[in-house]
Amino acid sequence: MTRSSSAPRRVRAATIFASAVLGVFVLGAGLAAWIGVRGAVAVQHLRSAEATVAAATADAQDPAGAIERLSDAASDTSAARSLTDDPIWSAAQALPWIGPQLAALSVTAAAVDDVASEAAPPLRTAAQLLAPDALRGPDGAIDVARVASAAPAVSDAAGVLQGAADRVSAIDAAPLLGSLASAVSSTSATLERAAADSDALQRATILFPRMLGADGPRSTLLLFQNNAEWRSLGGVVGAVAQVDSAEGHLALTAQASSGDFSVFAHDPALTLPDDVRGIFDTRPARYLQNTTQIPDFALGAQIAREMWRRTHGVDVDAVVAVDPVTLSYLLRATGPVTLPTGDELTADNAVPLLLDEVYRRFSDPRAQDAFFQSASSAVFQALVEGRGDPVALVDALTRAGAERRVLVWNADAADQSVLDGSTLQGALPASDGERTTIGVYLDDGTGSKMDSYLHPDIEAGWCGDDRVVVRVALRNGAPDPATLPAYVTGGGEYGVPVGDALTGVYVYLPRGAEVAARRTTSNDDTPSGFADGTHDGLSVVKWSVQLSPGRSGVLELDVRIPTTPRLDVVSTPTSDPTEVARAGACPTLAGVG
């Protein structure tokens, strides 16, 4: 009896166990289906939102309408968020492999929903306040009070955008599937750009009213850099102008060329710090052309300000530097302007006309400076008259700022602090526990305008733990020197053969960095040389290289420095916007062609 009764019990136990296992599998399949369906629907909503946002941002002529359409994406982003934020989804995020995929989708959906629901409303308010037809009064003055009133709304939007960008950028992409990793990366890049743009707009709504005379008359000194003759921050300063502002009114009150400041050749305008003199001697304080040679615009701006005070008797409140490429960006917004010579200056011909053609027309440097002044004044006058679409102007200045072509210094410390951390300050490379920043600055040593023909290729990358390789390649692409004016080639005045280009490359490394090795390769017989220094605690390696037409040279530095999550490289902006320093994979010394 015992045996016969135990068999049915075993059968029943087996049946119960099998049913339980089957139930688990059914439940697992159900959960998988639940998650899969919700995930697929969430992705559809995010794609719909992406399409709405893309259509909105493409309409640069109607920012208010674009923001309204951006708000339309909120229903999709909200749906995607709710689909990826229930208890079952949250619990599944702890599972191996599938968990990171679900977590990434959930974080992305929440971040994008925050932007659509929380950033769009204040942006709508700011767009209404900054509408082009409401910014100028009957007398043509900019309504500085209206600009300032947009600051709180822009600040709110900027905070939301930065928070969303930070959360998505913190997602670990390593375990993600290819398509999801790509989508997260794309979303992260979009949010980073939006956060940067909103941050720039926030700073502008705070600072521009002050610089435009909202709190009393202001004077600003404009420095026009010439990228045909490199200096660390762009190029030699060939022309300057004083712009006065009061309650939104702007006026060009005085102009000068670099030749008007010769008095400082033997009497430096300022005493430079010892470490700066050790690298650049006293030249930046003796020649206006060299005030942007120091890769710290705060110091160069103060030198230019003192030079202007001594020669014109005015203590300006701010100093701003721009270059011909910036003018070309502005001309896309204002349209062409006519110069006193009869030339029509356009977005397409501004750079070649100002950095090449002018030297073929005029052999006298003063005539060249006068032409440059007239071009700059014509663009400025177009801006004062209100020509150009404001959105396009903002885009132009944003692009120029991102490329470090617009630099701003304010004598008032509170005003200047508004720009802290932005590219507009033109500050020395800054590094911390999260980011390593390396600066590579180029300076002409030929006394010529040959740098329009020099092409730099600058890159850096982590090459294992605590090791960075910096690679700087230079190529002289000049034509037959006989076809170039003597003022362009330098005419051999400073001991450099006609057609050759002598360049000083200054590599600024973070505090504590150690150069383990330095290598150079060149197909030019002219030897290169090294010098070392420090600037505000940063290690500086100077490489001097002289190249004849068609020749190239390469510098490679092997640097020991603690690894950080991010690596950046900043460099001298040249006349070619496509020549951008980059940080990425470990560079290799590929030789020269």
C-alpha positions in Angstrom: 0.0 0.0 0.0 2.8 2.4 0.8 4.5 1.9 -2.5 1.4 2.0 -4.5 0.3 5.3 -2.8 3.7 7.0 -3.1 3.8 6.7 -6.9 0.8 8.9 -7.5 2.3 11.4 -5.0 5.5 11.4 -7.1 3.5 11.9 -10.2 1.6 14.7 -8.7 4.8 16.4 -7.4 6.4 16.0 -10.9 3.3 17.5 -12.4 3.3 20.4 -10.0 7.0 21.0 -10.6 6.5 20.9 -14.4 3.6 23.2 -14.1 5.7 25.6 -12.0 8.5 25.5 -14.5 6.1 26.0 -17.4 4.5 28.9 -15.4 7.9 30.5 -14.9 8.7 30.2 -18.6 5.3 31.5 -19.5 5.7 34.3 -17.1 9.2 35.0 -18.4 7.9 35.0 -22.0 5.1 37.3 -21.0 7.4 39.7 -19.3 9.7 39.6 -22.3 6.8 40.3 -24.6 5.6 43.0 -22.3 9.0 44.7 -22.2 9.5 44.1 -25.9 6.2 45.6 -27.0 6.6 48.6 -24.7 10.1 49.1 -25.8 9.2 49.0 -29.5 6.3 51.5 -29.0 8.6 53.8 -26.9 11.2 53.8 -29.7 8.4 54.7 -32.2 7.4 57.7 -30.1 11.1 58.8 -29.8 11.5 58.6 -33.5 8.4 60.6 -34.0 9.7 63.2 -31.6 13.0 63.2 -33.3 11.4 63.9 -36.7 9.3 66.8 -35.1 12.5 68.3 -33.5 14.4 68.0 -36.8 11.7 69.8 -38.7 11.5 72.5 -36.0 15.2 73.2 -35.8 15.5 73.3 -39.6 13.4 76.4 -39.7 15.9 79.0 -38.6 13.8 81.9 -40.0 11.0 81.3 -37.5 12.4 80.6 -34.1 9.0 81.2 -32.3 7.3 78.7 -34.7 10.1 76.3 -34.3 9.7 76.3 -30.5 6.0 75.7 -30.9 6.7 72.7 -33.0 9.2 71.6 -30.5 6.5 71.6 -27.9 4.5 69.3 -30.1 7.1 66.6 -29.5 6.2 66.6 -25.8 3.3 64.2 -26.3 5.6 61.6 -27.9 8.4 62.1 -25.4 6.0 61.8 -22.5 4.5 58.6 -23.9 8.0 57.1 -24.4 8.9 58.0 -20.8 5.8 56.4 -19.3 6.4 53.3 -21.3 9.9 52.9 -20.0 9.2 53.9 -16.4 6.9 51.2 -14.9 7.9 48.8 -12.1 8.4 45.8 -14.4 10.7 47.8 -16.7 12.7 49.1 -13.7 13.1 45.6 -12.2 14.3 44.2 -15.6 17.1 46.7 -15.6 18.9 44.6 -13.1 19.1 41.6 -15.5 22.4 40.8 -17.3 22.8 42.0 -20.9 19.2 43.2 -21.4 19.3 45.4 -18.3 21.8 48.0 -19.7 19.8 48.3 -22.9 16.6 49.0 -21.0 18.3 51.4 -18.6 19.8 53.4 -21.5 16.5 53.6 -23.3 14.8 54.7 -20.0 17.4 57.4 -19.2 17.3 58.7 -22.8 13.5 58.9 -22.9 13.4 60.7 -19.6 16.1 63.2 -20.6 14.4 64.0 -23.9 11.0 64.3 -22.3 12.5 66.8 -19.8 13.7 68.9 -22.7 10.4 68.9 -24.5 8.2 69.5 -21.5 10.4 71.7 -19.3 12.8 73.5 -21.6 10.4 74.4 -24.4 8.1 76.7 -22.3 10.8 79.1 -21.1 12.4 79.0 -24.6 9.0 80.1 -26.0 9.0 83.0 -23.5 12.5 84.0 -24.5 11.7 83.8 -28.2 8.8 86.2 -27.7 11.0 88.7 -25.9 13.8 88.4 -28.4 11.6 88.7 -31.5 13.5 90.7 -34.1 10.7 93.2 -34.7 10.5 94.0 -31.0 14.2 94.4 -30.3 14.7 97.8 -32.1 13.1 101.0 -31.2 12.0 103.7 -33.7 15.4 105.4 -33.4 17.2 102.1 -34.3 18.5 101.5 -30.8 18.5 98.0 -29.4 16.1 97.5 -26.6 18.6 96.4 -24.0 16.1 96.2 -21.2 14.0 93.7 -23.3 17.2 91.6 -24.0 18.0 91.5 -20.2 14.4 90.5 -19.3 14.9 87.3 -21.3 17.7 86.1 -19.1 15.7 84.3 -16.4 13.7 82.2 -19.0 16.9 81.3 -20.9 18.6 80.4 -17.7 15.8 78.0 -16.8 15.9 76.3 -20.3 19.7 76.1 -20.1 19.6 74.3 -16.8 17.2 71.7 -18.1 19.2 71.2 -21.3 22.5 70.8 -19.4 21.0 68.4 -17.0 19.5 66.2 -19.8 22.8 66.3 -21.7 24.8 65.3 -18.6 22.5 62.3 -17.9 22.7 60.9 -21.4 26.4 61.5 -21.7 26.9 59.5 -18.5 25.4 56.4 -20.1 28.0 53.6 -20.4 27.9 52.7 -24.2 30.2 49.7 -23.9 27.4 47.0 -23.2 24.9 48.6 -25.6 23.8 47.0 -29.0 25.2 48.8 -32.0 22.0 50.5 -33.1 21.1 51.6 -29.5 24.7 52.8 -28.9 24.5 54.8 -32.1 21.1 56.3 -31.1 22.3 57.2 -27.6 25.5 58.8 -29.0 23.5 60.8 -31.5 21.0 62.0 -28.8 23.9 62.9 -26.5 25.6 65.0 -29.3 22.3 66.8 -30.0 21.7 67.6 -26.3 25.3 68.8 -25.9 24.9 71.2 -28.8 21.6 72.4 -27.5 23.0 72.9 -24.0 26.0 74.8 -25.4 23.8 77.0 -27.5 21.4 77.8 -24.6 24.4 78.5 -22.4 25.8 81.0 -24.9 22.4 82.6 -25.2 22.1 82.9 -21.4 25.5 84.6 -21.2 24.5 86.9 -24.0 21.3 88.0 -22.4 23.2 88.9 -19.3 26.3 90.5 -20.8 25.2 92.2 -24.0 22.9 94.7 -22.4 25.8 95.8 -20.1 28.2 96.1 -23.0 25.6 98.0 -25.1 25.3 100.6 -22.4 22.3 99.6 -20.4 23.9 100.8 -17.2 25.8 103.7 -18.6 28.0 104.6 -21.6 30.6 101.9 -22.6 33.6 101.9 -24.9 34.9 98.8 -26.6 38.2 98.3 -28.4 37.9 96.0 -31.5 41.0 94.1 -32.6 41.0 92.8 -36.1 43.3 89.7 -36.4 44.9 88.7 -39.7 45.2 84.9 -40.0 47.7 85.2 -42.9 50.4 85.9 -40.2 49.7 83.5 -37.3 49.7 84.5 -33.7 48.6 82.0 -30.9 45.0 83.3 -30.8 44.6 83.8 -34.5 46.8 86.4 -36.3 48.6 89.7 -36.0 46.5 92.6 -35.0 46.5 94.9 -38.1 43.7 97.3 -37.4 41.8 98.5 -34.3 38.6 100.5 -33.7 36.8 102.1 -30.8 33.1 101.5 -30.6 31.0 103.5 -28.1 27.6 102.4 -26.8 24.9 104.0 -24.7 21.4 102.6 -24.1 21.5 100.3 -27.1 23.0 103.0 -29.5 26.3 102.1 -31.2 28.8 104.4 -32.8 32.3 103.8 -34.4 34.3 106.7 -32.9 37.9 106.1 -33.8 40.2 103.8 -35.9 43.9 103.1 -36.1 46.4 100.7 -37.6 49.3 98.8 -36.0 51.7 101.4 -37.4 50.3 104.0 -35.1 51.7 102.3 -32.0 55.4 102.3 -32.8 56.1 104.3 -29.7 56.0 101.0 -27.7 58.8 99.3 -29.6 61.3 100.5 -27.0 58.8 101.2 -24.1 56.6 98.1 -23.3 53.1 99.1 -22.5 53.0 96.6 -19.6 55.5 94.6 -17.6 54.9 91.0 -18.5 55.2 88.1 -15.9 58.6 86.4 -15.8 57.2 83.1 -17.2 55.6 84.9 -20.2 58.8 86.8 -20.9 60.7 83.5 -20.8 58.6 82.2 -23.7 57.7 85.2 -25.8 60.2 87.8 -24.6 58.7 91.3 -24.3 57.4 91.4 -27.9 53.7 91.1 -27.0 53.9 94.3 -24.9 56.0 96.2 -27.5 54.0 95.6 -30.7 50.3 95.8 -31.1 50.6 93.1 -33.7 51.8 90.6 -31.0 49.2 91.3 -28.4 47.4 88.0 -29.4 50.7 86.0 -29.3 50.1 85.1 -25.7 47.4 82.4 -25.6 45.7 84.2 -22.8 43.4 86.9 -24.1 42.9 88.5 -20.7 46.6 89.5 -20.7 46.8 90.4 -24.4 43.6 92.5 -24.1 45.0 94.5 -21.2 48.1 95.2 -23.2 46.0 96.5 -26.1 43.9 98.5 -23.8 46.9 100.2 -22.3 48.4 101.0 -25.7 45.1 102.6 -26.7 44.9 104.6 -23.5 48.4 106.0 -24.0 47.8 106.9 -27.6 44.1 108.0 -27.6 43.5 108.9 -24.0 40.5 106.5 -23.5 40.2 103.8 -21.0 38.0 101.3 -22.8 35.7 99.1 -20.8 36.1 96.0 -23.0 38.3 94.5 -25.7 36.9 92.2 -28.5 39.0 90.4 -31.1 37.6 89.0 -34.4 39.1 87.8 -37.7 38.2 87.8 -41.4 36.5 84.4 -41.1 34.2 85.9 -38.5 33.4 88.8 -40.9 32.6 86.2 -43.6 30.1 84.5 -41.2 28.5 87.9 -40.4 28.2 88.7 -44.1 26.0 85.6 -44.6 23.6 87.3 -42.3 23.9 90.9 -43.4 24.4 90.3 -47.1 27.2 92.0 -49.2 28.6 95.4 -48.3 30.2 97.9 -50.6 33.7 99.3 -49.8 35.0 102.8 -50.6 37.2 101.2 -53.3 34.0 100.0 -55.0 34.7 96.3 -54.1 31.7 94.3 -53.0 32.6 92.3 -49.9 30.7 89.1 -49.6 30.7 86.0 -47.4 32.5 84.1 -50.2 35.2 86.6 -51.1 35.9 88.2 -47.7 38.7 85.7 -46.7 40.6 85.6 -50.0 40.2 89.4 -50.6 41.4 90.3 -47.1 44.1 87.7 -46.7 45.5 87.5 -50.2 44.2 89.9 -52.9 44.9 93.0 -50.7 48.7 92.2 -50.8 48.7 91.9 -54.5 47.0 95.3 -54.9 48.9 97.4 -52.3 52.6 97.2 -51.5 52.3 99.8 -48.7 51.4 98.2 -45.3 49.4 101.3 -44.4 47.3 101.0 -47.5 46.7 97.4 -46.7 45.6 98.3 -43.1 43.3 101.0 -44.5 41.6 98.5 -46.8 41.2 96.1 -43.9 39.7 98.9 -41.7 37.3 99.9 -44.4 36.1 96.3 -44.7 35.6 95.9 -41.0 33.9 99.3 -40.7 31.5 98.4 -43.6 30.4 95.2 -41.9 30.1 97.0 -38.5 27.9 99.7 -40.1 25.7 97.1 -41.6 25.2 95.6 -38.1 24.4 99.1 -36.6 21.8 99.7 -39.3 20.1 96.5 -38.4 20.8 94.7 -41.6 20.6 90.9 -41.5 18.4 88.4 -39.8 19.0 88.3 -36.0 18.8 84.5 -35.9 21.4 84.3 -38.7 23.6 86.8 -36.8 23.4 84.7 -33.6 24.3 81.6 -35.6 27.3 83.4 -37.1 28.6 84.6 -33.8 27.9 81.2 -32.2 29.9 79.5 -34.8 32.8 82.0 -34.7 32.8 81.7 -30.9 32.9 77.9 -31.0 35.9 78.2 -33.3 37.6 80.6 -31.0 37.5 83.4 -33.5 35.6 85.8 -31.3 37.4 86.7 -28.0 36.0 89.0 -25.3 37.5 90.7 -22.2 35.8 93.1 -19.9 37.6 95.3 -17.4 34.8 94.9 -14.9 35.4 91.6 -13.1 31.7 90.9 -12.6 31.0 91.3 -16.3 34.0 89.1 -17.2 32.8 86.4 -14.8 29.7 85.9 -17.0 32.0 84.3 -19.6 33.8 82.0 -17.2 34.4 78.6 -18.8 33.4 79.7 -22.3 35.6 79.8 -25.4 35.1 83.6 -25.6 37.6 84.2 -22.9 40.5 82.8 -24.9 41.9 81.4 -21.7 44.9 79.1 -21.2 44.0 75.4 -21.5 42.3 74.1 -18.4 42.4 70.5 -17.1 40.8 68.8 -14.1 40.0 65.2 -13.0 37.4 64.9 -15.7 39.1 66.5 -18.6 42.6 66.9 -20.0 43.1 69.9 -22.3 46.2 70.4 -24.5 46.8 73.6 -26.4 48.7 73.8 -29.7 49.4 77.4 -30.8 51.1 78.6 -34.0 53.2 81.7 -34.5 54.8 83.1 -37.6 58.5 83.7 -37.4 59.0 84.8 -41.0 57.7 88.3 -40.7 55.4 87.6 -43.7 51.9 86.7 -44.8 52.8 83.1 -45.8 50.5 81.4 -43.3 47.6 81.4 -45.8 49.6 78.7 -47.5 50.5 76.7 -44.4 48.3 73.7 -43.5 48.3 72.3 -40.0 47.0 68.9 -39.0 46.8 68.6 -35.2 45.6 65.5 -33.2 46.0 63.9 -29.9 44.9 60.7 -28.3 45.2 58.3 -25.3 47.8 55.6 -26.1 47.3 53.4 -23.1 47.0 54.3 -19.5 48.5 57.6 -18.4 50.0 58.3 -21.9 49.0 60.8 -24.5 50.6 61.3 -27.9 50.3 64.7 -29.5 51.0 64.9 -33.3 51.4 68.2 -35.2 52.0 68.2 -38.9 52.7 71.3 -41.0 52.8 71.5 -44.8 53.9 74.5 -46.9 51.5 74.6 -49.9 52.7 77.9 -51.3 53.1 78.3 -55.1 56.2 79.4 -56.8 57.6 82.2 -54.6 58.3 84.3 -57.7 54.5 84.6 -58.2 54.0 86.1 -54.7 54.5 89.8 -53.6 57.5 90.5 -51.4 55.2 91.6 -48.6 53.7 88.1 -48.6 57.0 86.2 -48.6 58.7 88.6 -46.3 61.4 89.2 -48.9 64.0 87.5 -46.8 64.1 90.5 -44.4 64.4 88.4 -41.3 66.8 85.9 -42.6 64.3 83.4 -43.9 64.7 82.5 -47.6 61.9 83.8 -49.9 59.1 81.3 -50.0 60.1 79.5 -46.8 57.9 79.7 -43.7 59.4 79.7 -40.2 56.8 78.7 -37.6 57.0 78.5 -33.8 54.7 75.7 -32.5 53.9 76.1 -28.8 52.4 73.0 -27.1 50.8 73.7 -23.8 50.6 70.6 -21.5 48.7 70.3 -18.2 50.3 70.7 -14.8 52.4 67.6 -13.9 52.7 66.4 -17.5 56.1 64.8 -18.4 57.4 64.6 -21.9 58.7 61.1 -22.2 59.8 61.5 -25.9 59.8 64.0 -28.7 60.3 63.0 -32.3 60.3 65.0 -35.5 60.2 64.0 -39.2 60.7 66.3 -42.1 61.4 66.2 -45.8 63.0 69.6 -45.6 66.8 69.9 -45.1 66.3 72.8 -42.7 66.9 71.7 -39.1 64.2 72.2 -36.5 64.7 73.0 -32.8 63.2 72.8 -29.4 62.8 75.0 -26.3 61.0 74.5 -23.1 59.3 76.7 -20.6 56.4 77.1 -18.2 53.4 79.5 -18.3 51.2 79.8 -15.2 52.3 76.3 -14.1 51.7 74.7 -17.5 54.6 73.0 -19.3 55.3 74.5 -22.7 57.3 72.8 -25.5 58.3 75.0 -28.4 59.1 73.5 -31.7 60.6 75.7 -34.4 60.3 74.4 -37.9 61.2 76.1 -41.3 59.6 74.7 -44.5 60.1 75.6 -48.1 57.2 75.3 -50.6 56.0 71.8 -51.0 57.7 70.5 -47.8 56.3 69.1 -44.6 57.3 68.5 -41.0 55.8 66.5 -38.2 56.3 66.7 -34.4 55.2 63.9 -32.1 55.3 64.2 -28.3 54.9 61.3 -26.1 53.4 62.6 -22.8 52.9 61.0 -19.5 49.8 62.3 -17.7 47.0 60.7 -15.6 44.2 59.4 -17.7 40.9 61.3 -17.6 37.5 60.5 -19.2 37.8 63.3 -21.7 40.7 64.6 -23.8 40.4 68.0 -25.7 42.8 69.9 -28.0 42.5 73.6 -28.7 44.6 75.3 -31.4 45.1 78.5 -33.3 42.1 79.3 -35.6 43.5 79.6 -39.2 41.9 81.1 -42.4 40.5 77.6 -43.2 37.6 76.6 -40.9 38.1 73.0 -41.8 41.5 72.9 -40.1 40.4 71.9 -36.7 42.5 70.1 -34.0 41.0 66.9 -32.9 41.2 64.4 -30.1 40.5 60.7 -30.8 42.4 57.5 -31.3 46.1 57.2 -30.6 47.9 59.0 -33.4 50.7 57.4 -35.3 53.8 59.0 -36.8 52.8 58.4 -40.5 55.7 60.3 -41.9 55.5 63.2 -44.4 54.7 63.3 -48.1 
